């Protein structure tokens, strides 16, 4: 199988909040891994996310980082590239689309 990733992924387990505009709803989830260009998040199986949906992922910061950077979290916009539904979760692969990849 050919690797299609544009950047190395790093394991990074962290709670996230995902805004799904098509559903007009926030969903709580968990980040699994992240790279400069994308992320894998797990969401509830009931989340109506689909391939090609545009979503916003809010990566909350600790109080110390929020004080340092002046924001409570980092929001990344992306396109859903893959959805794998398992017993009680949906694994969602997202490619970031915003101009600031860091």
Secondary structure by P-SEA (a helix, b strand, c coil): ccccccccccccbbbbbbbbccccbbbbbbbcccccccccccccccccccccbbbbbbbcccaaaaaaccccbbbbbbbbccccccccbbbbbbbbcccccc
